[in-house]
């Protein structure tokens, strides 16, 4: 999988990244797809509790600017490794969970520490992988995880039918922690310059957005698309459990299809970014993502959700690859952490408000209304990115 097209330094980084990703894939496959199912079915969570869990995850992103300032002028790797280590370790406490609220609290703790790693992750990626090969290199890493995830997803669904979820989460936590420790072996070059001032607080971040027109337009499109995604989060467990009555085995099959789609997306997005531009890839990604709420809206059977698993997974891997590279391209090496933190802060705003708005829509108009509103918002985000492509001729900020 790691060919001679990469330099020896990049190949070494890829071997470390891939091994860490494989461990993380096991952790993610045994937790992420089943959180809402366990919370609703096993612990009897209410729509309010589901919305709070989703909103709190967004609220943790509001701390992105302070986290970015915390590691400015320091080596970013520890700020990637240790928050991720702690985030995954919280699932060791699942055997002590006694209520839906306590389970929600663990998920919030995970999100809090995971959000701390995001600005550092962007800085590590920017330093380790050269721009000309960044998309393909990250695509190789994600493909490795997706290949493992295909079989794991099927096995996980069967495992949840036979083994208590508490001990499954504990085993997943240990593997996730090992993934973080593996990342410690990455060799991250020191920057040529520390880049001057530290990432600004809210006022300085506002000035950066105000003065950088390309970044501001990118943020508006991202906000609309992301808000459309966030308002769906409290609706998904209700649709799966209450409307479609999905079993854990069916969730496993759907997750396996999602892993296949992730594999395809990993190869496609990385190549598209390197061949064309991150902005073009972002437009395509948003168009694919806009189809997801429409599939949920028309779903009459659990198996219809296979289609949404495909689109959702292609977009999910795209958000990891394309959005981060697009921000890095706009920011340049000296402002990467600040720009990623600004984007994550706005993601936190929509992450707080979006699920609560989704919960209100569910109470007032039912689950399916959420998906119609989400489709309008996500298509609007895709249209704005397409408009940006038309007015940016050429696009120097995204091709340097």
Number of C-alpha atoms within 10 A of each C-alpha: 8 14 7 8 9 15 10 10 11 19 16 16 19 22 14 19 22 23 17 23 25 23 21 23 25 22 24 22 25 27 20 11 18 22 16 22 22 20 20 21 13 12 17 13 22 15 20 15 19 25 27 22 25 26 26 22 24 28 25 25 29 24 18 28 25 17 22 28 19 16 19 18 14 12 16 23 20 16 21 26 21 19 21 25 22 19 25 29 22 21 27 18 16 19 14 11 16 10 14 18 18 15 23 21 17 20 21 23 20 22 23 24 21 22 27 26 24 24 28 27 18 21 25 22 17 23 16 18 20 12 18 13 17 21 25 24 25 21 24 21 23 26 26 20 23 26 19 20 27 23 18 23 27 22 17 27 24 18 18 20 12 9 11 11 19 17 15 20 24 22 15 24 28 19 21 28 23 18 27 24 15 18 21 16 13 16 16 18 11 13 14 8 9 14 14 10 11 17 26 18 14 13 9 11 16 13 11 19 17 12 10 12 11 16 19 16 16 21 21 15 23 24 20 20 26 23 26 30 25 25 30 30 23 29 25 18 25 22 18 20 16 12 15 16 14 17 16 20 18 18 25 26 22 25 28 28 23 26 28 22 25 30 25 20 26 30 19 17 28 26 19 19 25 17 14 12 18 26 25 19 24 28 22 17 23 26 21 18 29 25 18 24 25 18 19 25 16 12 19 12 13 19 16 14 21 21 19 22 25 25 24 22 25 25 26 20 24 25 16 15 25 26 21 22 27 23 25 25 21 22 19 15 17 19 21 25 32 27 26 26 30 28 26 23 23 22 26 23 19 26 27 26 21 26 30 24 20 29 26 18 19 20 12 10 11 14 23 19 16 25 26 16 18 26 22 16 21 27 20 20 28 24 17 20 24 19 13 19 15 11 9 12 8 10 16 10 16 22 17 10
